[in-house]
Amino acid sequence: ASLAERLGLDHYIRSMAFSEELGATKPDPRGILRVLNDLNADPADAIYVGDNPSKDVDAAVAAGVKAVWLKRRPEARLGKGQPAHTVDSLRDLIRMV
């Protein structure tokens, strides 16, 4: 069973990409691009929320989606990409939407 199935979230998820299957790990954007393609979604209309600034933010920027950095660790530093937004908690993210 997938992680989504084990957590009881599979009915909310229409597409998933796994780095092991793609042969590419973040900050490579292929996982994000695969999911966008599966959903027939335009990168300009998507956001990607991640807590690893040098992997998640860089991958989102490379995929052409809006990156939201969930800044869980104050000492974490950005990689090459700049997020569209930075939030300190998921509550902040909900307020943003």
PyMOL commands that set and color helices and strands:
alter all, ss='L'
color gray80, all
select helices_A, chain A and resi 3-6+10-12+19-22+30-38+43-45+53-63+90-96
alter helices_A, ss='H'
color red, helices_A
select strands_A, chain A and resi 47-50+66-70+85-87
alter strands_A, ss='S'
color yellow, strands_A
deselect
rebuild
show_as cartoon
